[in-house]
Amino acid sequence: MCYTLSIPMNRRFIGLVVVLAAFASPFLAQAAQIYLDPATGKYPPGVTFGVDVRLDNQGQCINAAQVDLAYPTNLLQAVGASDGDSILTLWVKPPTIYAEYGVVSFVGGLPGGYCGRVTGDPSLSNKLATIYFRFPTSSAAVAAATILQNAKLTFVSSTRAVLNDGLGTYASLSTGGATYSPQLLKGQYLPVDALQQVLANDTTSPEPFNIGIYHDPSLFSGQWFTVFSTVDKQTGIDHYEVAEVPTANLNLPQNQWNWVRAVSPYLIRNQNLNEMVAVRAIDMAGNARVEEYNPPTAPHLNNWQVAMLPYLAIISIAGFTLFQILIHLL
């Protein structure tokens, strides 16, 4: 079944709006739309299909979005979510499935804003995320009558977008849901898995990224920590891993380093800072990119800068990072 939720404004989303406002420029606001593509479709049970969440900016610039999409859990299974090829590059919360509630949610932004399709671009460039669904096959838990029902996907009222006007103004926004129908085929058929096809075709590693080492009394009790983030334009980032490598182990193959799953910001275990810090970004297809950092004396961050760290994960922009750019602006 599909739960009706009242999802409050994400506090990190508010912080993201504050940060991105520094990159904004004024413009005339019109109504934008967040919609699903395709809006309709028929799929045999067991077949996995992808649904793109897209943004029609209607001539205005958008630099942040909070999206909460509801689906009927008694009719559809959400089996995957990807930020690959998204126009959003700064993620407060990547696409996440909450199966118990029948909701897929994400929060992200784009410094400078998305102002529409670039002239000469041969394809749509307005994708925010891709969600993968399938109708369940017949089983004791799924009645035949249920399988024949249409599944309607709708955006929760907490879905919103922010104008790139320097003020953090919420855009006038409409949403477009979708309706999908089960297609019962006669005889036997081999279910197609769109998600697995996408994963199989992805042989490209995540984008290069920078690693920063910092400390501040208000975070981790003043201990040293590292900040990192990147994007993957094919299937999206699955997770990060961190390894602190002693000098004696630098000649070992990377797969023999002591990797631990991590999120940014990450508390460095060796507070003497005499070991190399390596970060491995792994996409949904298993492709990895490793960046290494031999920490020199790190800059000290004031409380305001540390408070914004959830929204200032390092993103490479024209040879600098969003984090570094903001530090220089302050």
C-alpha positions as CSV (number, residue, x, y, z in Angstrom):
1,M,0.0,0.0,0.0
2,C,1.0,3.6,-0.4
3,Y,1.4,5.6,2.9
4,T,0.4,9.2,3.0
5,L,3.3,11.1,4.6
6,S,3.8,14.6,5.8
7,I,7.6,15.1,5.3
8,P,9.0,18.2,7.0
9,M,11.5,20.5,5.3
10,N,14.9,18.9,5.4
11,R,17.2,21.0,7.6
12,R,20.2,20.2,5.5
13,F,18.2,21.3,2.5
14,I,17.8,24.7,4.1
15,G,21.6,24.9,4.7
16,L,22.2,23.8,1.1
17,V,20.0,26.7,0.0
18,V,22.1,29.2,2.0
19,V,25.3,27.9,0.5
20,L,24.1,27.9,-3.1
21,A,22.7,31.4,-2.8
22,A,26.3,32.6,-3.0
23,F,26.5,31.4,-6.6
24,A,23.2,32.7,-7.7
25,S,22.2,35.4,-10.2
26,P,18.9,37.3,-10.4
27,F,16.3,36.4,-13.0
28,L,12.5,36.5,-13.6
29,A,10.8,33.5,-11.9
30,Q,8.2,31.4,-13.8
31,A,6.6,28.1,-12.9
32,A,8.8,25.0,-12.9
33,Q,7.8,21.3,-13.0
34,I,9.3,18.2,-11.5
35,Y,8.0,15.2,-13.4
36,L,8.4,11.5,-14.2
37,D,9.6,10.1,-17.5
38,P,7.9,8.1,-18.8
39,A,4.5,9.2,-17.5
40,T,2.8,5.9,-18.5
41,G,3.9,2.4,-19.4
42,K,3.1,-1.3,-19.4
43,Y,5.5,-3.8,-18.0
44,P,5.3,-7.6,-17.4
45,P,5.7,-8.7,-13.8
46,G,9.3,-9.3,-12.9
47,V,10.6,-6.9,-15.4
48,T,12.7,-4.0,-14.0
49,F,12.2,-0.7,-15.6
50,G,13.7,2.8,-15.0
51,V,11.8,6.0,-14.3
52,D,13.6,9.3,-14.6
53,V,12.9,12.2,-12.3
54,R,13.2,15.3,-14.5
55,L,13.1,19.1,-14.1
56,D,11.4,21.4,-16.5
57,N,12.8,24.7,-15.5
58,Q,10.4,26.8,-17.7
59,G,13.0,29.4,-18.4
60,Q,14.2,29.9,-14.9
61,C,17.3,28.9,-13.0
62,I,17.0,26.2,-10.3
63,N,19.9,25.4,-8.0
64,A,18.5,23.0,-5.4
65,A,15.7,20.5,-5.1
66,Q,14.1,18.3,-2.4
67,V,12.2,15.4,-4.0
68,D,9.9,12.9,-2.2
69,L,8.2,10.4,-4.5
70,A,5.5,8.1,-3.2
71,Y,4.7,4.7,-4.7
72,P,2.2,1.9,-3.8
73,T,4.2,-0.8,-2.1
74,N,1.5,-3.4,-2.6
75,L,1.8,-3.0,-6.3
76,L,5.4,-2.0,-7.1
77,Q,8.8,-2.8,-5.7
78,A,11.5,-0.1,-5.8
79,V,14.7,-2.1,-6.5
80,G,17.3,0.7,-7.1
81,A,18.0,4.4,-7.2
82,S,20.8,6.2,-9.1
83,D,22.1,9.7,-9.3
84,G,24.1,8.8,-12.4
85,D,24.0,11.5,-15.2
86,S,22.1,13.9,-12.8
87,I,22.4,17.6,-13.3
88,L,22.8,17.8,-9.5
89,T,26.4,17.6,-8.3
90,L,26.2,18.5,-4.6
91,W,24.3,15.8,-2.6
92,V,23.0,16.4,0.9
93,K,21.0,13.1,0.5
94,P,21.5,10.9,-2.5
95,P,18.5,9.0,-3.9
96,T,17.3,6.7,-1.1
97,I,14.5,4.1,-1.0
98,Y,12.4,3.9,2.1
99,A,10.5,0.7,1.2
100,E,8.6,0.5,4.5
101,Y,6.9,3.8,3.7
102,G,6.8,3.5,-0.1
103,V,8.9,6.7,-0.6
104,V,12.0,7.5,-2.6
105,S,13.7,10.7,-1.4
106,F,16.7,12.8,-2.3
107,V,18.1,16.3,-1.7
108,G,20.7,17.9,-4.0
109,G,21.9,21.1,-5.6
110,L,24.0,22.6,-8.4
111,P,26.2,25.7,-7.8
112,G,25.3,28.3,-10.5
113,G,22.0,26.6,-11.1
114,Y,20.4,24.7,-13.9
115,C,19.0,27.2,-16.5
116,G,17.8,24.8,-19.2
117,R,19.0,22.7,-22.0
118,V,22.2,23.9,-23.6
119,T,21.9,24.8,-27.3
120,G,23.2,21.9,-29.4
121,D,22.7,19.3,-26.7
122,P,21.3,16.3,-28.7
123,S,19.4,14.9,-25.7
124,L,17.6,16.0,-22.6
125,S,19.9,17.3,-19.9
126,N,17.4,17.8,-17.1
127,K,17.5,14.5,-15.2
128,L,17.6,14.6,-11.4
129,A,17.7,10.9,-10.6
130,T,16.6,7.5,-11.9
131,I,14.4,5.1,-9.9
132,Y,14.1,1.4,-10.8
133,F,10.8,-0.4,-10.2
134,R,9.2,-3.7,-11.0
135,F,5.8,-5.3,-10.7
136,P,6.1,-8.4,-8.4
137,T,5.5,-11.8,-9.9
138,S,2.6,-13.8,-8.7
139,S,3.0,-15.5,-5.3
140,A,1.1,-16.4,-2.3
141,A,1.7,-12.9,-0.9
142,V,0.5,-11.2,-4.1
143,A,-3.1,-11.9,-5.2
144,A,-3.8,-12.1,-8.9
145,A,-6.4,-9.3,-8.6
146,T,-3.6,-7.1,-7.1
147,I,-1.3,-7.7,-10.0
148,L,-3.9,-6.4,-12.4
149,Q,-4.1,-3.0,-10.7
150,N,-2.5,0.2,-12.1
151,A,0.2,1.7,-9.9
152,K,0.2,5.5,-9.5
153,L,3.3,7.4,-8.4
154,T,2.9,10.9,-6.9
155,F,5.2,13.5,-5.5
156,V,4.7,14.3,-1.8
157,S,3.9,17.9,-1.0
158,S,7.4,18.3,0.6
159,T,8.9,18.2,-2.9
160,R,10.2,21.7,-3.8
161,A,12.8,23.6,-5.7
162,V,14.9,26.7,-5.1
163,L,15.5,29.6,-7.5
164,N,19.0,30.6,-8.3
165,D,18.2,34.2,-7.3
166,G,20.7,34.7,-4.4
167,L,17.8,34.8,-1.9
168,G,17.0,31.1,-1.5
169,T,13.5,31.7,-2.9
170,Y,11.3,28.7,-3.4
171,A,10.2,28.2,-7.0
172,S,6.6,28.1,-8.0
173,L,6.5,24.4,-8.7
174,S,4.1,21.8,-10.1
175,T,4.7,18.1,-10.2
176,G,3.8,15.4,-12.7
177,G,3.3,11.8,-11.5
178,A,2.9,8.6,-13.5
179,T,0.7,5.6,-13.9
180,Y,2.2,2.2,-14.8
181,S,0.2,-0.9,-15.6
182,P,1.2,-4.6,-15.4
183,Q,1.3,-6.4,-18.8
184,L,0.4,-10.0,-18.5
185,L,2.0,-12.1,-21.3
186,K,1.0,-15.5,-22.4
187,G,3.5,-18.3,-22.1
188,Q,7.0,-18.1,-20.6
189,Y,9.3,-15.1,-21.0
190,L,12.6,-14.0,-19.7
191,P,12.2,-10.9,-17.5
192,V,14.3,-7.9,-18.6
193,D,16.3,-6.1,-15.9
194,A,16.9,-2.5,-16.9
195,L,19.0,-1.8,-13.8
196,Q,21.3,-4.8,-14.5
197,Q,21.7,-3.7,-18.1
198,V,22.8,-0.2,-17.0
199,L,25.2,-1.6,-14.5
200,A,26.7,-4.0,-17.1
201,N,27.3,-1.2,-19.5
202,D,29.1,1.0,-17.0
203,T,32.8,0.5,-17.2
204,T,33.8,4.1,-16.3
205,S,35.1,5.2,-12.9
206,P,33.7,8.1,-10.9
207,E,35.0,11.6,-11.6
208,P,38.4,12.7,-10.1
209,F,38.0,14.6,-6.8
210,N,40.0,16.3,-4.1
211,I,40.5,15.3,-0.4
212,G,40.7,18.0,2.3
213,I,42.1,17.6,5.8
214,Y,40.8,20.0,8.5
215,H,40.1,20.4,12.2
216,D,37.9,22.6,14.3
217,P,37.0,22.6,18.1
218,S,33.3,22.3,17.3
219,L,33.6,19.0,15.3
220,F,35.0,15.7,16.5
221,S,36.3,17.5,19.6
222,G,38.8,19.4,17.6
223,Q,40.4,16.3,16.0
224,W,41.5,16.1,12.4
225,F,39.0,14.9,9.8
226,T,38.8,14.5,6.1
227,V,36.2,15.8,3.6
228,F,35.6,14.3,0.2
229,S,32.9,14.0,-2.5
230,T,32.6,13.2,-6.2
231,V,30.0,12.3,-8.9
232,D,29.6,9.4,-11.3
233,K,27.8,10.2,-14.5
234,Q,26.9,6.6,-15.4
235,T,25.3,4.7,-12.5
236,G,26.0,7.0,-9.6
237,I,28.1,6.8,-6.4
238,D,27.3,3.8,-4.3
239,H,29.7,4.4,-1.4
240,Y,33.1,5.6,-0.2
241,E,35.9,3.9,1.6
242,V,38.9,5.3,3.4
243,A,42.3,3.8,4.1
244,E,45.0,5.3,6.3
245,V,48.2,3.8,4.9
246,P,51.5,3.7,6.9
247,T,54.7,4.4,4.9
248,A,55.7,0.8,5.2
249,N,52.6,-0.3,3.3
250,L,52.7,2.2,0.5
251,N,54.2,-0.4,-1.8
252,L,51.5,-2.9,-1.2
253,P,48.7,-3.3,-3.8
254,Q,45.8,-1.0,-3.0
255,N,43.4,-3.9,-2.4
256,Q,45.6,-4.9,0.5
257,W,45.2,-1.6,2.3
258,N,42.9,-1.5,5.3
259,W,39.8,0.0,3.7
260,V,36.8,1.0,5.8
261,R,33.4,2.2,4.6
262,A,33.0,5.9,5.3
263,V,31.0,9.0,4.9
264,S,32.2,12.6,4.7
265,P,33.3,14.2,7.0
266,Y,35.4,11.3,8.3
267,L,37.4,11.3,11.6
268,I,41.0,10.4,10.9
269,R,42.2,7.7,13.3
270,N,45.9,8.6,13.2
271,Q,45.8,12.1,14.6
272,N,49.6,12.4,14.1
273,L,48.9,12.9,10.4
274,N,52.0,11.0,9.4
275,E,50.2,8.5,7.2
276,M,48.7,8.8,3.7
277,V,45.0,9.1,3.6
278,A,43.3,7.4,0.6
279,V,39.7,7.7,-0.4
280,R,38.0,5.2,-2.7
281,A,34.8,6.2,-4.5
282,I,32.8,3.2,-5.8
283,D,29.9,3.5,-8.2
284,M,26.9,1.2,-8.4
285,A,28.6,-0.9,-11.0
286,G,31.6,-1.5,-8.8
287,N,34.0,0.8,-10.7
288,A,36.3,2.7,-8.4
289,R,38.5,5.8,-8.3
290,V,41.1,6.2,-5.6
291,E,42.5,9.6,-4.6
292,E,45.4,10.0,-2.2
293,Y,46.4,12.8,0.2
294,N,49.6,13.2,2.1
295,P,48.4,15.8,4.7
296,P,50.5,18.9,5.3
297,T,49.5,21.4,7.9
298,A,45.8,21.8,7.5
299,P,43.9,25.1,7.6
300,H,41.8,25.8,10.7
301,L,38.1,26.3,10.1
302,N,35.9,28.6,12.1
303,N,32.5,27.4,13.5
304,W,30.4,28.8,10.7
305,Q,32.4,26.9,8.1
306,V,32.3,23.7,10.0
307,A,28.5,24.1,10.5
308,M,28.2,24.1,6.7
309,L,30.3,21.0,6.1
310,P,27.3,18.8,5.3
311,Y,26.6,21.0,2.3
312,L,30.2,21.7,1.3
313,A,31.4,18.3,0.4
314,I,34.2,18.8,-2.0
315,I,33.1,19.2,-5.6
316,S,35.6,19.9,-8.4
317,I,34.7,23.2,-10.2
318,A,37.1,24.7,-12.7
319,G,40.2,23.5,-10.9
320,F,39.0,24.5,-7.5
321,T,36.5,23.0,-5.0
322,L,33.2,24.4,-3.8
323,F,34.6,24.2,-0.3
324,Q,37.8,26.1,-1.2
325,I,35.9,28.7,-3.2
326,L,33.6,29.5,-0.2
327,I,36.6,29.6,2.1
328,H,38.2,32.3,-0.2
329,L,34.9,34.2,-0.3
330,L,34.7,34.5,3.5
